[in-house]
Amino acid sequence: MTTLAIVVSLLAVLLIMVGVVGTVYPILPGSILILVTSLAWAWILGSGASWTFGIIAAGLAIAGLSASAVLTGRSLRREKVTRGPIMAGVVGALIGFFVVPVVGLFIGFAVGLFASQWARLKDGRAAMASSVSALKAMGLGILVEFTCAMSALTSVGFGIIVHALT
């Protein structure tokens, strides 16, 4: 394996790891970074192994991003959570990010979502039920996207090994 291939492969793995973290912690880029990195890695190395495993990784990133959006969107529509409470959750997440380091993003989103639902529905129990359902759906979406991202990282890892052996 050439020095260029080693450097490119290490950089690709590091970027994909950032993407994996980004699927859980949305301040960082996630699946899109994995998609672009895996294809760029395959293109730069240019071997059959790199293209095979790079395309598999890109497909997994697209599948994770799509599944996350579909699962979350479907559940939010079922619970009748409109864009307003979601935007309030995003604002709460931004505030929480600066008030409570690391976990404030998640706490702020939950508080903002609940507060907006409570104001909209005028019923604390209904707001809590719909907020919890929305958070579960988002959690499931994150879990699916994270699993696909880890699988994409594994695919690129196998691609590096196969590329080095051929």
VEXGUDREN-369809 format. One record per residue (C-alpha): residue number from 1; residue in three letters; z, y, x. Coordinates in nm, 2 decimals, m for minus. Layout:
+-----+------+--------+--------+--------+
| pos | code |      Z |      Y |      X |
+-----+------+--------+--------+--------+
| NUM |  ALA |      Z |      Y |      X |
...
+-----+------+--------+--------+--------+
END
This chain:
+-----+------+--------+--------+--------+
| pos | code |      Z |      Y |      X |
+-----+------+--------+--------+--------+
|   1 |  MET |   0.00 |   0.00 |   0.00 |
|   2 |  THR |  m0.10 |   0.34 |   0.14 |
|   3 |  THR |   0.14 |   0.63 |   0.19 |
|   4 |  LEU |  m0.03 |   0.81 |  m0.09 |
|   5 |  ALA |   0.02 |   0.52 |  m0.33 |
|   6 |  ILE |   0.39 |   0.50 |  m0.24 |
|   7 |  VAL |   0.45 |   0.87 |  m0.29 |
|   8 |  VAL |   0.25 |   0.88 |  m0.62 |
|   9 |  SER |   0.43 |   0.57 |  m0.75 |
|  10 |  LEU |   0.78 |   0.71 |  m0.66 |
|  11 |  LEU |   0.69 |   1.04 |  m0.82 |
|  12 |  ALA |   0.56 |   0.87 |  m1.13 |
|  13 |  VAL |   0.87 |   0.65 |  m1.17 |
|  14 |  LEU |   1.09 |   0.96 |  m1.13 |
|  15 |  LEU |   0.89 |   1.16 |  m1.39 |
|  16 |  ILE |   0.90 |   0.86 |  m1.63 |
|  17 |  MET |   1.27 |   0.84 |  m1.59 |
|  18 |  VAL |   1.30 |   1.20 |  m1.68 |
|  19 |  GLY |   1.08 |   1.12 |  m1.99 |
|  20 |  VAL |   1.31 |   0.83 |  m2.08 |
|  21 |  VAL |   1.62 |   1.06 |  m2.07 |
|  22 |  GLY |   1.41 |   1.31 |  m2.27 |
|  23 |  THR |   1.37 |   1.07 |  m2.56 |
|  24 |  VAL |   1.75 |   1.08 |  m2.60 |
|  25 |  TYR |   1.82 |   1.44 |  m2.49 |
|  26 |  PRO |   1.54 |   1.65 |  m2.63 |
|  27 |  ILE |   1.58 |   1.94 |  m2.40 |
|  28 |  LEU |   1.38 |   1.74 |  m2.15 |
|  29 |  PRO |   1.02 |   1.63 |  m2.21 |
|  30 |  GLY |   1.01 |   1.27 |  m2.34 |
|  31 |  SER |   0.73 |   1.05 |  m2.45 |
|  32 |  ILE |   0.45 |   1.30 |  m2.38 |
|  33 |  LEU |   0.57 |   1.32 |  m2.02 |
|  34 |  ILE |   0.56 |   0.94 |  m2.00 |
|  35 |  LEU |   0.21 |   0.93 |  m2.15 |
|  36 |  VAL |   0.07 |   1.19 |  m1.91 |
|  37 |  THR |   0.25 |   1.05 |  m1.60 |
|  38 |  SER |   0.14 |   0.69 |  m1.66 |
|  39 |  LEU |  m0.22 |   0.79 |  m1.70 |
|  40 |  ALA |  m0.22 |   1.03 |  m1.40 |
|  41 |  TRP |  m0.06 |   0.75 |  m1.19 |
|  42 |  ALA |  m0.33 |   0.50 |  m1.30 |
|  43 |  TRP |  m0.60 |   0.75 |  m1.23 |
|  44 |  ILE |  m0.47 |   0.85 |  m0.89 |
|  45 |  LEU |  m0.42 |   0.49 |  m0.77 |
|  46 |  GLY |  m0.74 |   0.38 |  m0.94 |
|  47 |  SER |  m0.69 |   0.01 |  m0.92 |
|  48 |  GLY |  m0.74 |  m0.24 |  m1.20 |
|  49 |  ALA |  m0.36 |  m0.31 |  m1.20 |
|  50 |  SER |  m0.27 |   0.05 |  m1.22 |
|  51 |  TRP |  m0.51 |   0.11 |  m1.50 |
|  52 |  THR |  m0.40 |  m0.19 |  m1.69 |
|  53 |  PHE |  m0.03 |  m0.12 |  m1.67 |
|  54 |  GLY |  m0.08 |   0.26 |  m1.70 |
|  55 |  ILE |  m0.27 |   0.22 |  m2.03 |
|  56 |  ILE |   0.00 |  m0.02 |  m2.15 |
|  57 |  ALA |   0.27 |   0.24 |  m2.07 |
|  58 |  ALA |   0.07 |   0.51 |  m2.23 |
|  59 |  GLY |   0.03 |   0.30 |  m2.55 |
|  60 |  LEU |   0.40 |   0.23 |  m2.55 |
|  61 |  ALA |   0.48 |   0.60 |  m2.52 |
|  62 |  ILE |   0.24 |   0.68 |  m2.81 |
|  63 |  ALA |   0.39 |   0.40 |  m3.02 |
|  64 |  GLY |   0.74 |   0.52 |  m2.96 |
|  65 |  LEU |   0.66 |   0.88 |  m3.04 |
|  66 |  SER |   0.47 |   0.78 |  m3.35 |
|  67 |  ALA |   0.74 |   0.54 |  m3.47 |
|  68 |  SER |   1.01 |   0.79 |  m3.42 |
|  69 |  ALA |   0.83 |   1.06 |  m3.62 |
|  70 |  VAL |   0.74 |   0.82 |  m3.90 |
|  71 |  LEU |   1.09 |   0.66 |  m3.93 |
|  72 |  THR |   1.26 |   1.00 |  m3.92 |
|  73 |  GLY |   1.01 |   1.18 |  m4.15 |
|  74 |  ARG |   1.02 |   0.91 |  m4.41 |
|  75 |  SER |   1.40 |   0.90 |  m4.42 |
|  76 |  LEU |   1.42 |   1.28 |  m4.44 |
|  77 |  ARG |   1.18 |   1.29 |  m4.73 |
|  78 |  ARG |   1.37 |   1.01 |  m4.91 |
|  79 |  GLU |   1.70 |   1.21 |  m4.87 |
|  80 |  LYS |   1.52 |   1.53 |  m4.98 |
|  81 |  VAL |   1.62 |   1.71 |  m4.66 |
|  82 |  THR |   1.39 |   2.01 |  m4.64 |
|  83 |  ARG |   1.27 |   2.20 |  m4.34 |
|  84 |  GLY |   1.55 |   2.47 |  m4.38 |
|  85 |  PRO |   1.84 |   2.24 |  m4.31 |
|  86 |  ILE |   1.65 |   2.09 |  m4.01 |
|  87 |  MET |   1.59 |   2.43 |  m3.87 |
|  88 |  ALA |   1.96 |   2.52 |  m3.93 |
|  89 |  GLY |   2.04 |   2.20 |  m3.74 |
|  90 |  VAL |   1.81 |   2.31 |  m3.45 |
|  91 |  VAL |   1.98 |   2.65 |  m3.44 |
|  92 |  GLY |   2.32 |   2.47 |  m3.44 |
|  93 |  ALA |   2.20 |   2.25 |  m3.16 |
|  94 |  LEU |   2.10 |   2.54 |  m2.95 |
|  95 |  ILE |   2.43 |   2.71 |  m3.00 |
|  96 |  GLY |   2.62 |   2.39 |  m2.94 |
|  97 |  PHE |   2.42 |   2.33 |  m2.62 |
|  98 |  PHE |   2.57 |   2.65 |  m2.47 |
|  99 |  VAL |   2.92 |   2.62 |  m2.63 |
| 100 |  VAL |   2.99 |   2.25 |  m2.55 |
| 101 |  PRO |   2.81 |   2.12 |  m2.24 |
| 102 |  VAL |   2.61 |   1.79 |  m2.27 |
| 103 |  VAL |   2.72 |   1.67 |  m2.62 |
| 104 |  GLY |   2.71 |   2.02 |  m2.78 |
| 105 |  LEU |   2.34 |   1.97 |  m2.86 |
| 106 |  PHE |   2.42 |   1.67 |  m3.09 |
| 107 |  ILE |   2.74 |   1.82 |  m3.24 |
| 108 |  GLY |   2.57 |   2.15 |  m3.31 |
| 109 |  PHE |   2.28 |   1.98 |  m3.48 |
| 110 |  ALA |   2.50 |   1.78 |  m3.70 |
| 111 |  VAL |   2.72 |   2.08 |  m3.80 |
| 112 |  GLY |   2.41 |   2.30 |  m3.86 |
| 113 |  LEU |   2.25 |   2.03 |  m4.07 |
| 114 |  PHE |   2.56 |   1.97 |  m4.28 |
| 115 |  ALA |   2.64 |   2.34 |  m4.33 |
| 116 |  SER |   2.28 |   2.41 |  m4.45 |
| 117 |  GLN |   2.29 |   2.11 |  m4.68 |
| 118 |  TRP |   2.62 |   2.21 |  m4.82 |
| 119 |  ALA |   2.50 |   2.57 |  m4.89 |
| 120 |  ARG |   2.18 |   2.43 |  m5.05 |
| 121 |  LEU |   2.34 |   2.15 |  m5.26 |
| 122 |  LYS |   2.67 |   2.32 |  m5.34 |
| 123 |  ASP |   2.84 |   1.98 |  m5.31 |
| 124 |  GLY |   3.02 |   1.87 |  m5.00 |
| 125 |  ARG |   3.00 |   1.50 |  m5.07 |
| 126 |  ALA |   2.63 |   1.51 |  m5.14 |
| 127 |  ALA |   2.57 |   1.73 |  m4.84 |
| 128 |  MET |   2.77 |   1.48 |  m4.62 |
| 129 |  ALA |   2.58 |   1.18 |  m4.76 |
| 130 |  SER |   2.24 |   1.33 |  m4.70 |
| 131 |  SER |   2.34 |   1.47 |  m4.36 |
| 132 |  VAL |   2.47 |   1.13 |  m4.25 |
| 133 |  SER |   2.15 |   0.96 |  m4.37 |
| 134 |  ALA |   1.94 |   1.21 |  m4.19 |
| 135 |  LEU |   2.14 |   1.16 |  m3.87 |
| 136 |  LYS |   2.11 |   0.78 |  m3.90 |
| 137 |  ALA |   1.73 |   0.81 |  m3.94 |
| 138 |  MET |   1.71 |   1.04 |  m3.64 |
| 139 |  GLY |   1.93 |   0.80 |  m3.44 |
| 140 |  LEU |   1.70 |   0.51 |  m3.53 |
| 141 |  GLY |   1.40 |   0.71 |  m3.44 |
| 142 |  ILE |   1.55 |   0.80 |  m3.10 |
| 143 |  LEU |   1.65 |   0.44 |  m3.04 |
| 144 |  VAL |   1.29 |   0.31 |  m3.11 |
| 145 |  GLU |   1.14 |   0.59 |  m2.89 |
| 146 |  PHE |   1.39 |   0.51 |  m2.61 |
| 147 |  THR |   1.31 |   0.14 |  m2.63 |
| 148 |  CYS |   0.94 |   0.21 |  m2.60 |
| 149 |  ALA |   1.00 |   0.46 |  m2.31 |
| 150 |  MET |   1.20 |   0.20 |  m2.12 |
| 151 |  SER |   0.92 |  m0.06 |  m2.18 |
| 152 |  ALA |   0.67 |   0.20 |  m2.05 |
| 153 |  LEU |   0.88 |   0.24 |  m1.74 |
| 154 |  THR |   0.90 |  m0.14 |  m1.69 |
| 155 |  SER |   0.52 |  m0.16 |  m1.73 |
| 156 |  VAL |   0.46 |   0.10 |  m1.46 |
| 157 |  GLY |   0.71 |  m0.09 |  m1.24 |
| 158 |  PHE |   0.52 |  m0.41 |  m1.29 |
| 159 |  GLY |   0.20 |  m0.22 |  m1.22 |
| 160 |  ILE |   0.34 |  m0.09 |  m0.89 |
| 161 |  ILE |   0.43 |  m0.44 |  m0.78 |
| 162 |  VAL |   0.09 |  m0.59 |  m0.88 |
| 163 |  HIS |  m0.09 |  m0.30 |  m0.72 |
| 164 |  ALA |   0.10 |  m0.35 |  m0.40 |
| 165 |  LEU |   0.03 |  m0.73 |  m0.39 |
| 166 |  THR |  m0.34 |  m0.69 |  m0.45 |
+-----+------+--------+--------+--------+
END
